[in-house]
Amino acid sequence: MSTRAKTRREFLRDAAAMAATLATPSLAFAQEYPSKPIKIIVGYAAGGTTDALPRLVAPGMSAVLGQSVVVENRVGAAGNIATTFVAQSPPDGYTLLGSSIGQIVVSPHTSKMQVDPLRDLIHISMIGEGDQYLTIPAELPAKNYKEFVELVKKNPGKMFHGDAGSGGNMHLYLEYFKSLAGLNMEAVHFKGGSQIVPDLVSNRVQVSLMTYGVIEGYVKQGKLRPILAFAKQRDSKYPELPTVAEVGLKPLEAAANWFGLHAPKGTPDAIVKKIHAALVSALKTEDAKKGLASLVITPGGDSPEHFTARITSEYETFKKVVQQTGIKQE
């Protein structure tokens, strides 16, 4: 048997051939993707904005990809159950996460998670973002933000605020709000924003943070009353509402409300590009445009690089806010 050592040229040739052989299955897999239905996992109950946005873009994505795109709800732990499920799923592009901001940049600092969303997910794109409104029951004896603050201060510890899950972004924002405004209220945790509404309407919970799409009908019926915009400028839908900066709570401008699409770490770049292209196309359909407009959500569609950079920045911002408020998932 020959024991002749390979020349450097032969070694490089054989190494290149081996690399090509190893890469071929992954490349072929990416080229044939998708060959079966795709799931978008949502960590909150049906009816809220986090659930509504993936359902708006799913038909358009399906049309581009040639396979069904379905939304599946796995609720609990402020969205952490869904985040963990997707991060631990095979990185093949068939299991995606439809997120709200809290799952990605807040929960890692407020709870003991099995995964790190920043590093264990690929951040494909933002689906959209929009403002939030501090909202109270219409039957509460307060007509505006100033009267609400006065009412809470007259009843320390006797009033409740509702959030979409302990340790999530809504919980954090409301605790931060109470701290800045000097209010003493008790927290009540739900499994999603839509589940808060019945208790808010009936005045069992006295305040919460809501998106326009969730509260619009109740405001028109005279059952709910928005009193403050968590935004940098007044909103055209409720131009009479002051912004957080206008009432002396400027730090709350950081309380953003975006929704994104993510894949497990290790998903091939070629598949990520296909998913991103499908989402961008879906956001341009008339049905998606109308749906987003009705929810007062600005369409996303940014690149994975831009979305990742924003997430990385906000991850550090909310790490500091959590340290200030001291909240933890219960």
N, C-alpha and C positions, 0 to 999 in steps of 0.2 A: 504493500500500500504506500502511495506517495505521501511524503511528509513535507513537500515543498511549501514554504510560507507564501502567503499571498502578497503580491505587490500592493503598494498603496492604491494604485489605479484600480486593481481588481477588487480591493476591499471596498473602496468608495462605490464602485459599480454594483457590487452585491448588496451593500447596505442600502443603496437607493432603491434597488429592486425589492428588497424586503419591506422597506417603508411604504412603497407603492402598493405592495400586496396587502399590508396591514390596513392601509387607508381605504382600499377599494370597497370593503363591506359598508363602512360608514358613509362613503360617498354615494354608493348605490342606494343605501337606505334613505339618504336625504333626497335623492332624485325621485324616488317612488313615493315620497311623503306627499299628502296623506293617503293611506289606503284603507282607513276605517274612521268612524266618527271621533270627533275631538270633544273633550269635556272642559268647560270652564268652571272651576270650583269657586263658589262664593261662600264666605264665612258668616253671613248674616241671613236673617229670615227674609223670605220673599216679601216684596212690597216697598222696601227701602231703595234709596238711590244706588247703593253698592250692588244690589241685585238687578236693578232696572237697566243700568248701563250695559253690562254684558249681554243682556237679552236684546237690547236695541241693536248692537253691532253683530250679534251672532248670525242673523240671516245673510247679511252682506258678506261676512267672512266665509260662510258656507258656499255662497255663490262663486267666490274666487277660488276657494280650495277644492271644490268639487266633492266635499264630504259634509255630513251634518255637523254642526257646532251646537252643542247643547249645554245648558247651564244646570249645575247641580249644587244644591245648598247643603253645606256641612257646618251647622251653626254651633256656636259656643266659644267661651273663653276669649271674647272680644276679637273673634276672627282667627285666633291662634290655631284652632283645630284644623281649619282649612289650609292655613299657611304651612303647617307641619306636614299635612297630607301631601300637598303638592311638592314641597321641597324634598320629600322622601320618595316621590314617585319616579319611575323610570324616565330618564331624560330623552324622551323620544318624540316630544311635541304633541302627545295625545292627552296630556293632563296639564292644564294651565290654571293659573290663579287670577281671578278677578278681585282686585283688592280695593280697600280704602286706605288712606294714608296711615291710619293708626296701626294697622297690621305690620307695616313695613318699618316705620321710623319711631313709633312710640312703644309698642309692646315689648321690643327687645330690652327696653330699659325699665319696664314696670313688672315684668313677669319672668319666670324661669322657663325659657323655651327650649325645646329639644333641637331647634335649628336657629340659625341666624339669618333672617331674611335678607340682610344686606349682602351677605357672602354666599348663601346657599340657593339663591334664585338669580335667574337672568331677567333683568328688567327691560321688557320689550318696548313698552310705550305707555304713556299716559292715555287713558281713554277720554278723560275730561276733568274739568274742575269747576267749582262754583262756590258762591258765598253761603254762609250759614247765618241763621237768625235766632237770637235769643227769643224764645216764644213762651207765652204764658196762657192759661185758660182765660177765655173771655169773661167768665164769671168772677174772676179774681178782682177784688176792689183796687185795681191799679190800672191806669189808662196809658201809662208810658214808662220809660225806663226809670226816671227819677222817682215816680210814685212807687214802683216796684221795690227799689232799693230801700226806700223809707219803710215800706210794709215789712220787708224781711228783717230790718233792724229793730222793728218794734216787736218782732216775734222770733227772737234768736233760738235756733235749734228746733223750731216747730214746723218748718217748711221743708219740702223735699225737691231735689232736682233729679231728673231721670237721664241715664246715659245708655249707650248701646253695648255696654259690657265693661266690667271692672278692669281697669288698667289700659283701656283703649283710648283712642284720641279724644273722643267726646268726654269721657271721664276726666282726662287730663285737662282739657280746655275749660271745663266747668270748675274744676278744683282751682285752676290758675285764676279764673275769673273771680271766684269767691275770695281768693287770697288778695288779689289786687283791689277788689271793691270793698273788702273788709266785712264780708257777709258770713253768717253762721247758718249753714243749711246741711241737711243730711242727704246722702247719695242713695239712689235706688238704681240697681243695675238690671238691664233687660238684655235680650238676645238680638236686638236690632232696633234701628230707629223707628221702624213702622210699629213695633210692639209697644212703644212708649205712648203713642198717640191716644189710645183709648183712656189711659190713666191721666193723660194731660188734659184731654177734653173734659173729663169728669172731675177735674181738680183734685184727684188723689195725689198727683205730682204737680207741683206748682210752676216748674220751669224746665225747659230743656233747650238743646240746640237742634234746629231743624233746617232742612233744605227747602227751597221753594216748592219743589215738586211734591213733597210730602204734605206740606201744610196748606197749599193753595186752596183746595176745596173747603177745608175747615175754616179758613180765614174768610172766604166768601160767604159761608153759612153763618158767620158770626160766632163760631165756637172757639177759635183760637186767635191770639193777638201777638204778632211779632213786635218787639219793642227795641231791638238793637241789632245792627248789622255787624257781623264779624267780617269786616271788609276794609279795604284801604280807601274806598270812596263810596258815596251813597249809591244805592242800587236803583236802577230805573223802575223796577217792579214795586219797590217800597221807598220812594224818594223822601218820604217824611221821616224815615228812621235815621237816627244819628249813627255814625260809625263808632267803633270802639275808641278811636283816637279822640273823637269829639267829646266823649264823656270821661276822658282822662285815663283810658286803658290802652294806650298805644301798643304795649308789648303783645297784646292779643291779636295784632295784625299778622303775627306768625301762625295763628291758628288757621292754617289753610285747610282746604277740603278737596283733595284730588282722588281720583280713582284710576287704577292702573291694570296692566296685563303683564303677567310674569310666567316664566317657565323654570323648571328645575335646572340647577347648575349642571353643566355638561351637555346640555342640548346642543346639537351641532349648529354652527353658524348658518349653514344653508337653510336649515329648518326655521331658525329664528327669523331669518330674512323673509321667508315665505309667510310666516305668521304676521310679521310687521306689515308687509305689503298688503295682506288681506285686511288687517285692521284699518290701515290708512284708507283703503278703498271703501270699506264699510262705512267709515265716518263721513264719506262724501255722498252717500246715498240720500235721497230725499227723505225716506222714512227716518233714518238716523238723525238727519238735520232737524226735522220737525220734532222728533222725540227729545233731543237734547235741548232744543229751544223751549219746549214746554216745561222742562225741568230747570231751566235757566242754568244750563251747564255749557261752558265753553269747550268746544271739541279739542281733543288732544292730537295724537298722531306724531309726536316728536320722536326723534331717533333714540335707539337704545343708549347711545353714548350720552346724549343730553339728559335723558330720564335718569340714568344712573348717577350722573353728576349732581342732579337736584336731590335725589334720594340721599346720597352721601353727605351733602351739606345739611339737609334737614335732620338726618340721623344725629348729627352732632348738636344741632340746635336743641332738639327735644331731649337729648341726654342731659343738657344743662337745666331745662325746664323741669324735668323729672326730679333732678337733684334739689331744685328749689322748692317744689311742692311736696316731695316725699311720698307720692302716691305709689302704691303697689297693687298688683292684681290680687283680689281676695279669693 
